[in-house]
Amino acid sequence: MPYPSQAIRTNVKHLVERINQAKSIMLTTHKQCDGDGLGAMLGLYHSLKKRDKKVTVMSVDEVPTRYKFLEPDRFISIYEGNENQELEEMDLCLIFDTNDRRLVEPLYSEIERKIKHILFIDHHPVLAQGPVPTAGSFIDTRAASTGEIAYYIIKEMGIRMDEQIARAFYTSIAFDTQLFRYVRNSSSSHLIAAELLEHLNNSEIIHRNLFATHTIEKVQFLSKVLGEIEYYGDGQIAVLKLHAKDLLDHNLDMDDSRDVIDMIMNVNTLESAALFREDATNEYKVSLRSKGKIEVLSIAESFDGGGHLYAAGASVKGQYQDLKKKLVDMLLNRLDPKNFK
């Protein structure tokens, strides 16, 4: 498949030069990894192994259970942050699906000490008030997923596609586009997916693992929390608070909270939603979503978070009622007052 633009081709060529020069490479992604970063990372891992590169894959924390079909336990080690797990010195580290080093801590500090060159491969906007990505990083906000960028890398390297690589890349694209609901008016995601599907025996298995993981306990959990949604602005804004303990009590992963906010966004009157997941007393992971009329990235940045223009998040501390009021006010201020009372 041809490159979307000459600029992307030039950036890919520079990145491939760095990869070819490196004898030892580490691959990683942000904490609480998702299908995009995980798929891109594993797809490149399987590709580089074909070139007999010394490649290590490490995660900041546990991989969510929905991705077991990618067999992460076979290829990924978890960074424990103790003296018994000291990193080897390596030539290059590629960090997928983020350009914010804070989302890779505490692993990032160790990477800085032990690895010569660090590059981010990402499709999120660079934060206006956040860490600056390392020089030479490849950040393409036009890409619908990081897996698309990784796909162009192996194409430039002339690495032959196989089922294992295709499964990982297809996971990345299918997850971050939500089965092609969000492709940013580009044909690239569809064209890449069409090629990947030629190497997959059953893409439905990937779809089921990504989007049909509801256990009886999960449905019971959803039935409980969906009745607790609060609406503002004539039903255009929704807010929900989850307790990490409730997830654990229903044998769910923290990752399952992603499904909750995705379900909320199916409400037809909504323009935006905010999910507060309480991870500890007065400590929350906030997820923000928008259908396009409200830009939420700047809101997340105001809480030292980040993400995309219409899907972002942050970790916040404080009293829930105070945080909720501040966030709701910010969302309401971005609505056209003509559209609600």
N, C-alpha and C positions, 0 to 999 in steps of 0.2 A: 504494500500500500504506500502511495506517495506521502511525503511530508505535507502537513497543512500549510507550512510557510517556509521560506528560505531561512528566516531567523531561527526557527525551531531546528532545522537541519544543521545550521552552524553550531548552535548550542549543544546539540546531541553529539556532533563530531568532537567538540572540545571535551565533553564528558567522557566519551569513549576513549580518547587519548589518555586521560587520567587513569581510567580503569585498566587499559592495556599496559600502562607503565607500572602499575602496582602488582607486586607479587603476592601480597597478603591483604585481604579485604574483610572488613566487618560490615554487616548489614543490620540495621535496626529501624525502629519506628517509635511513635509516641506512646506514652503510657495509656493504659486502657485501649489497646489497639483495636482497630476495626477491620472490616473486610478489605478496604482499599489499601491501607498501608501494609497489611499482612500479605495480601495477594501479590502486590507489586514486589515486595521484599522476597517472598518465596519464589516467585517466577524468575527473578533475576538470579537468585541463589542456584536454582536448578540449571539455569543457562550458563552461569560462570563455571559450574562444575564440569561442564562439557569442555571447557578450555583449560581444565586442570589447574584452575586457580585455587589457592588456599583461601577458602571462604568460611567465615564464621557468622552465624545468625544469632542475635541475642535480643531478648525482649526485656523491657523495664519491669513488667509484671506478668501475671498469668494470662495465657491466651483464653478468651471466652470459649465455652464448650460448643457453641454453634459452628466453630471452625475446625472441629475435630476431623472432618472429612479431608482436610488438607494435611493431616498427620503432623501437626506442628511439634509434637513431642519427639519425633524422629530427627528434626532438623534444627529446632530452636532451643537454646538454653536460656534460663531465666536469670537475670541479674539479681543476686541476693545481697550484694553490697557488703560482703564480709571479707575478712582477710584470707579465707580459704578459696576465694574466687578472684584472684588477681588477673587482670587482662594481660594478654601477651602484647608485645610491641608489634604494631602492624603499620602498613603503608597508607591505607586509605579506609575511611569509614563513610558509608553512604547512609543517610538518614531519610526515611521515606514518610511522606504524608504530613509533614510539618516543617516549618522553617523557624520555629520557636524552640530554642534550646532548653527552655524551662520545662517543656513537656517531655523531655528525655532524661531529666534528673531523677535519681542521683547518678545514673549511668553516664550522662554527658561529661561530668567533671572527670570521671575516670578515663573516658575516651580522649579528652584533651591532654591528659598526662601521657597516654600510651600510644596514640595513633598520630602519625605525621600530618595527614591531611584529612579534613572533614568537609563533606559536601552534603547539602540538603537537596533532595529531589522531591518537589512538592508542587501543588496547584492552588494553595491558599495565598491570598494577598499578604504581602509583607506588612507587618503591623506598623502603624504610624507612631506608636509609643511603646515599642518593644525591642527585644534584642535584634541586632542586625545579622542576617544570615552570613555565613562565611563566603569569602570571595570565590567565585567559580561555581557557586551553587546554581542548580537549574530549577527555576520556578516559573511555571507557565500557568497563569490563571485562566487561560482559555481551555485548558484540558479539563474534561469532566471528571477525571479520576487520575490518581498517580500511576495506576496501572497502564494508562495510555502512554505516559512518558517512558516507563520501563519497557514497554513494547517497542518503541522506536529505538531504544538503546540496543536491544538484542538484534533488531533488524540491521542497524548500522554495523554491528559486530559480525554480521553474517552467521549468527547462530541459528541452527535449524529448529523450528518449532516442533514440539512433541506434546503428548497428552498431559504430562505433568506440568509443563510450563503453561500450556493453554488453560488448564484448570485453575491455576493460580491467577493468571491475568484476567480470565473471565470473571472470577470471583470479585476481583478488584473493581472491574467496570460495572458489573451487575449490581454490586452493593452500593457504590457511590452514586450511581444514576437511579437507584431504586427501580431496577429493571426498566431503565431507559425513560423514566418519567422526567428526569432532569438531565438533558443532554446539551443544554446551552445553545440551541439552534445550530448545532454542528452535526455533520454526517459522520465525523471521525469515529465516534463511539460505536455506531452501527457497523461501519465498515471493518473496524478492527474485530468486533465481536463475530462478524460473519466469517472471518478467517479463522478465528479461534474455534468456532463451532465445528469446523471441518476436522478438527483433531480431538473432539470430545465425543464419547460414546453416548452420554446421557446428561445433557445440561440441566434437565429437570431435577437431578439429584442436588446440584448446586443451588437451584432455586429453593428447593424445600429446606435445605440446611440454613439458608440465609433468611428466609421469610416465612417459613411454616414450622416454627419450633415451639408451638404452644402446647405445653403439657397441661394436664387437668389443673395442677396447682397454679400454673401461670394464668389460666383462664379465671380461676377463682380470685387470684390477685387482681387481675384487670377489672373484674366485675366490682371489686371493692373500691379501687382507686378512681375509676372513671366516674363514679357517682360523686366524687369529691371535687370535681373541676369547678373553678370559679370563673365567671365570665364578666367582661367589662366592655364598655364601648358598644352597647347594643349587640353583644355576641361576636364582636370582631377580635377580641383579645381573650385568651384563655390562660389560666395559671393553675398549676397543680403542684402539690408538695408530696414527695415520697419519702419514706424512711428506709434507709439502708437495711434496718433490722427487719422490716416487712418483706423485703426481697429475700433475705436470708431465711426467714421463717417459712417462706414458700419454696425453699430450695432453688432460688433463682440467682443468676449472676448479676453483678452491677450492670453488665452489658444489656440486660433485659429492659432496663429503663429506656433504651433507645426506642424500643417498640411502642412504648406508651406514648411518647410525644408524637411519633409518626401516626398513631391512631387518632390522636387529638386533632391533628392537622387535616383529617378527612372531614371534619365538621364544615359544612358548606359555607357558613357565614364567617368563618374565621379568616383573619388576615395574618395573625401571628399568635404564637404560643410560647409560654415559658414554663419549664419544668425545673423545680427545685428538688434535688435529691440530697437529703440530709445524710451525710456520711459520718458526722460526729456532732456533738452538741454545738449548735451555732456555727457549723461548718457545712457548706452546701456546694454541690456541683450544679451549676445552672446551665441548662440547655435552652437555646433560643431557636425558633424556626419562623419563617415568614414565607408567604406565597408570592412575594415579589413587590408589594406596594410599600412595605416597611423594611428599611435596611437595618439589620440587627448587628452587623459586625462592629460598628462604632459603639454600640451599647456594651457589647462584650468587652471591647477594649477599655471602656471606662472602668471596668472591674478587673483590669489586667488580664483579660482573656483574649480570645482570637477566634479565627475560623473563616467562613465565607461570608459574602454579603448577606445571604439569606438563611444561613445555618451557622450558628456560632455558639460559643459557650465560655464559661469562666468558673473559677473556684472562688467562692466568696465566704466571708465570715461576718457574723452579726446576728441580731435578732431577726427572726423570719418576717414578722409583720413590717418592720422597718425596711428590710430589703425588698419585700414584695411591693410595698407602696412606691418605693423609689423606681423600681423596674416598671411597674404598671404605668406610672406617670410618664416615664420616658417613651413607652410604647404608644400611649394615647396621644402624646404630643406629636407623634409621627403620622397619625391618622388625619385624614381630611375631616374637619369638624362638620362639614355638610352631610357626612355619611352616618352620623349618629347624633342622638339627642344630648 
